[in-house]
């Protein structure tokens, strides 16, 4: 039950994330930043995810200002087979109920919601004291690609040339996706959009989006950098036990380790796991490989995930050179000076985290916006090398292909040039999010808009 004192709150903020960790983590970073401005923030999510987030709040102002509202969903599928669309439908009523309770507790309720959750707050917007902002977890490049493919009169010549050149490497949009993009573009009830990116990385595309959008947009990411750079917000990992993989990195040379992770939802086939293992072994480079990403390193693999079998003798042969883990503190690994590359599925959160830490990528897109992100990293920013292209997504990536990509990124002049470009971008990002920087100013502008 949402409880607060209306006499003490001119404005309260409700955060409505899509229940997936890659989306949730970004909005939680934003919640922490807003809460640090003495604004009450209510985080609406399912109980188990809220519980994980509570562990990251260690007292102080941001703890007292962040309130976790557990969305109670009727569990009529105890086996966990409920398709995601059905699950999302079940979230509509509890989201609406909680937001309506919050509207009675302050002069204004500001709802910041994942764009996937737009339908969940339609009714909330009918109340006179509600303002809402759409949050986009993906890149500005991908947002513009979706618009340009869905709305015929949106055209940028340079972008069109890039799409024509790279059409095999970009996700072909289904008609229903184009319809959804057009509908969102025409929404009138929201007050603006928030994008987790930065102009230093995507300036051309943030400008193109601003030109086409009917409502204002704020680009002030990467959110994790804003949180870390804000004096009143300490690192979320500061009070946590240091992961053993960081001790492994402490013993390695600078930029000598490649980090391998495919996010929290990707599952590789057993055959592909074998090829990846052999490719990493044959590269002779040091690596940290996240076999399965869970919410923490104590999480057991779910039965439906199946058992991951590694080639016979693999772990012994790479002992001391490679580390295999089920969970990783990704930002801490990317920040470490010994990390020199990131073999990634190219989710935007992983991309922007890697770029912000000055680490080039070996790209292996799996689905969703990942093909667009891979194209942007490799062909526009030129800070990445392709391991598996989208055009060959149905094919097995062989050990020799993986070996060659790792060796190129980690041990050649070409790879070092990518690394230097990534480092330069990292410096620009860090300057932007620091006090007085463009991203910090834009964030403070957003705060001033929602509280005035």
Secondary structure, 3 states (H helix, E strand, C coil): CCCCCHHHCCEEEEEECCCCHHHHHHHHHHHHHHHCCCCEEEEEECHHHHHHHHCCCCCCHHHHHEEEEECCCCCCCCCCCCCHHHHHHHHHHHHHHHHHHHHCCCCEEEEEEEHHHHHHHCHHHHCCCEEEEEEECCCHHHHHHHHHHHCCCCCCHHHHHHHHHCHHHCCCCCHHHHHHHHHHHCCCCCCEEEECCCHHHHHHHHHHHHHHCCCCEEECCCHHHHHHHCCCCCCCCCCCCCCHHHHHHHCCCCCCEEEEECCCCCCCCHHHHHHHHHHHHHHCCEEEEECCCCCCCCCCCCHHHCCCCCCCCHHHHCCCCEEEECCCCHHHHHHCCCEEEEEECCCHHHHHHHHHCCCCEEEECCCCCHHHHHHHHHHHCCCEEEEECHHHCCCCCCHHHHHHHHHHHHHCHHHHHHHHHHHHHHHHHHHHHCCCCHHHHHHHHHHHHHHC
